[in-house]
Amino acid sequence: MMTQRLWLGLAVVYTCTAMVQLYLLASTGAVWAGTLTAIGFLAALLCVLAAWKDSRRERDDTRKADTRQP
């Protein structure tokens, strides 16, 4: 659960950074800002996927613990 929250928090940080870069792209037209926007959104997407994968792994671990016979 802790690593899932870490990944989601990191995704929020990358999304906010990408939004700032998107603003810079719109206001100045700088190509580097567009590149950093795309990289930021891609990093945020990868972090969300990692959080989703971590939540699935945690559910699988819980199922394995519940199936033990006394």
TIPAVEX-413273 format. One record per residue: residue in one letter; x, y, z of N, C-alpha, C, CB in turn. Coordinates in steps of 0.2 Angstrom, whole numbers, plus 5000, padded with zeros to 4 digits. Each point is the difference from the previous one (the first is absolute). Glycine has a CB too. Layout:
AXYZXYZXYZXYZ
...
END
This chain:
M500449945000499650065000500450065000499149945006
M501550064998500450065000500350014993500349985012
T500049974985500350024993499550024995500849915003
Q498650074998499450024995499950085001499549885000
R500550145006499950075002500650044997499349975010
L501350004991500650034998500050014992500649955009
W499250004987499950014993499550054998500449884999
L499050125005499550054998500250075001499249915003
G501250105003500250065002500550034994499949975012
L500649984986500450024995499750024993500849925006
A498650044993499650024994499750075000499849884999
V500050145007499750065001500650064999499149955008
V501550034995500550054999500250014993500549975011
Y499649974985500150014993499550034996500649905001
T498750095001499550034996500050085001499349895002
C500850135004500150075002500650034996499449985011
T501149994989500650034996499850004993500849955008
A498950004989499850004993499550064999500249874999
M499450145005499550064999500450065000499149945006
V501450074998500450075000500350004993500250005013
Q500149944985500450014994499550014994500849925005
L498650054996499550024994499850075000499549885002
Y500550155004499850075000500650044997499349995011
L501349994990500650034997500049994993500649995010
L499249964987499949984993499550054997500349885002
A499150125001499550054998500250075000499249925003
S501150105002500250075000500650034996499549995012
T501049964988500650024996500149974994500550025011
G499249924988500149964994500749975000499350084994
A501049915011500749965001499949934998500450095008
V500049884988500049934998500249965006500250034988
W500349995016500249965005499449995006501250054998
A498450005002499449995005499649954997500150125004
G499849884990499549944997500349935001499650084992
T501149925008500349935001500049985007500850034991
L499350025014499949995007499349985002501050075002
T498549964994499349995002499949924998499650124998
A500649864996499949934998500349955005499950044988
I500749985014500449965004499649995007501150034994
G498750035009499750005006499349965000500550115002
F499149904993499449964999500149935000499550094995
L501149895001500149934999500349975007500350024988
A500150025016500249975006499450005005501150054998
A498449995002499550005004499649934998499950135001
L500049864993499649944998500449945002499550064990
L501149945010500449945002500049995007500750014991
C499250045013500050005007499349975002500850105002
V498649924995499449985001499949924998499550114998
L500949874997500049934998500449965006499950034988
A500650005014500449965006499650005006501050044995
A498650015007499550005005499549945000500250125002
W499549884992499549954998500349935001499450084992
K501249915005500349935000500249995008500550014988
D499750035016500149995007499449985003501050085000
S498449954999499449995003499849934998499750125000
R500449864994499849934998500549955004499650044989
R501049975011500549965004499849995007500950034992
E498950035011499849995007499349965001500550115002
R499149904994499449955000500149934999499350094996
D501249895000500249934999500349985006500250024988
D500250025015500449985007499449985005501150074997
T498449985003499549995005499649934999499950135001
R500049864993499649934998500449945002499550064991
K501249955008500449945002500049995007500750024990
A499350035014500050005007499449975003500850105001
D498649914996499349985002499949934998499650114999
T500849864997499849934998500449955004499850044988
R500649985017500449955004499549965004501050085000
Q499149865000499649955005500350005007499749934989
P499950075016500349995007500349935001499250105004
END
